[in-house]
Amino acid sequence: MPLYKSVTINDTTRLLVWKNTESMEELSQAVRLKDVCVHKMDKMKSEAHRKAFLGVRMLMQEIGYTDYDLFYTPDGKPHLKDGNTISITHSYAFSAIIVSSGESGIDMEMQREKVITIAEKFMEPEFAYLDPTHLDTYMKKLIVIWGVKEAVYKMLSRKGLSFKQHIEVFPFELANAQGIAQVKFEDIHAQYPFYFEEIEEFTLVYCLGKNN
């Protein structure tokens, strides 16, 4: 079943995950796209990217939206015409969205040891509570931290917001599947709850903000 997961987080927030197992022909027949999105998809070089693009639209259809309800502001952030917020992510065969009346952000990352080599690019204070001697746990926590910062960035969509300088993920345990992130940037000085889970060899993270 391509609809991998559907979760009602609260009265106004839904999270959905799609696993792209269909052919391009099947997906194309199931989704009606705006002309601008047809042209956008035609420019995508890989079939995986095209499937991810269509997978997001399949998820939207699951909860009553279509491609015609989606638009992007100049900063690249997606919005829905009815005023609800939407955050989008895709990684390899998976696509996922979170739709809410309040602020929210979502990210999905493959669990790869490569994250260890780039950790210094997206974090600094978090090193204080991480233990690199336990490699598997260390990698998984790095993936969560990266995913949290991606989700927070998508949620706030502020130019100049830095993963390393402005977003801090407080200590958390993998077994708890949740935590708190703090943002200090311009007029923002706030803390946001985040939640995460493993889906096959991926980590799904979402963050909730105002009115959530």
N, C-alpha and C positions, 0 to 999 in steps of 0.2 A: 504494500500500500504506500504510494508516494507521500501521502500526508503522514509524516512520521510522528508528529506530536502536536497536540492542541491543548493549551492550558489557559484557564481563566484565572488570572492572578488576583484580580479584585473585580468589583462591580463594573469598572470602566476600562479594564486593561486585559488584552488578550495577547498571548504569545503562540506562534505557530512555526513549525519546522517542516520542511519539505525535503524528501530525498529524491533526487532526480534520477529515476530509473527508466523513464519513458524515452522513446525516440524523439528526435527533433520534429518529425512529422506529426506525431501524436500531440506534442506540446503546442505546436503551431496551430493545429486544428482546434485546440481547446481554449486558446487565448485570442482575444481581439485586441489589437494594439492601435494606438493613435499613429498617424502617419509619421510623426517625428520620431516615435519609438521604433517603428519599422526601419527607418533609415539608420537609427542609432544601432540597432541590432545587426543590420546588414554590414556595418563597419567592423563588427567584432571579429577578430581573426580566429578565435578558437570556438569549437562547438561547446566546450565546457562553459564558457562565458555566456554564450547564447542560452544554454539550458538554465543557467543560474538566473539570468534575466527573466526568462519565462516562468521559472519556478516561483519567483517572487510574485508574479502576477497570478499564478495558480493559488498561492496562499491568500492573496487579496480576495480572490473570488470565493474562497471558502467562507469568508465572513461578510460577503455582500458587496464588495467593492470591485471596480474594474480599473483598467489602466487609465480610463478617462477621469477617474477620481483623483489621480495622482499628479502632482506637479512639483517642480523644484524651484527654490528661490535662488537668486544669484550666488549665494554662498555654497550652493550645491546640496542643501538640506532638503530632503523629501517632505512633502506635506499632503494632507488630504483635504479635499474641498469642503467637507463637512465640519472642519475645524479640529478634528482629532489629529493627534500626532502619530507619525509612523517612523520607525527606525528599521533599517534593512541591513542584512548581512548575508554573505554567501562564501562558502569555502568548499572547493572541490565539488562533491556531489550534493552538498547540502545548501539549502537556502532557508532563511528564517526572517520573520518580521515580528515586531511588537507594536501593537496599536493601542492607543490610550487617549483619554481626554486630558491627561496631564503629561508632564515631561517624562520621557523614557529613552533609553538607548540600548542597543543590542550589538553583540559581536560574537563571532564564532571562529575559532582558530584550531588548526591541526596541531596535535601534540608532537613537536619535533625538537630535538636537542639543539637545533640551530638557534633557538631562542637564547640559549646560554651565551652565545658569542656576541649577541647584539643587546644584551640586557642593559649595559651601561648607557645605551643610547636613549632608553625610555624610562629609566628609574635611577634613584640615588638613595633616599632615606630607607627604602625597603630592604636594602642589602643588610641592614643592621639586625633584622630578625630572620633572615634566610640562612639555611645551612647547606652549603654546596657539597658537603661530604656525603649526603644522602641524595644521590643523583636523580633518581626518579621523582622523589617528592619535590626536590629543588626545581626540576624542569616544569612539573605540573603547576607549582606555585607561580613560576615566572609566566607561564601561559595565562593563568588567571589574572595576574597583575596587568599584563599586556592587554588582555581582553577587557578588563575593567576600564582602563584608560581610553581604549578605543570607544567603548560604550559611552563613557562620560563625555568624551569629545563630540561624539555624534549628537548626544542629548543637548549639550550647551551650544555647540556650533559657534564658537567665538574665535575670530581671527586672532592669531598670536598666542592662543592657549597652548602651553607646552606640556607634553606628557611628563617630562623629567622635572621641570621647574614648578609647575603649578598644580599638578594632580598627585596626591599622595594616597596610597593604599595602606590602611592601617593593618597591623598583624591579624592574621586569620588562620583558621585550620581547614584543611581540605575536607575533613569529615563533617564540618558544620555547613558547608556549601553556601556560606553567606559572609558578609563583612561590611565594612564602612570605608568609603573613599572621601577624601577631603579636597576641596578646590579653593585655592586662594589666588584670585586673578581679577584685576581691576575692581569692579564693584561686587564681585562674587566672593563671599567667604562662607562656605556652606559645606555640610556633610551629606552624603547620599548613600543609601543602602544599596548593596549589590548582591546578586545571587548567581550561582553557577552550578553547572552539572556536566558530567562527561557523557557524550553521545558517541558511542563507538570509539574512534581514536581522535575525537575532537573535544574541545571544551567550549561550551555555550555560556555566555555571560550576559546578564542584563542589569541595568541600573535604573532606579526610579528617582524622579525629582519632584518638583512642585506639583501639588494637587494629586499626589499619588499615595 
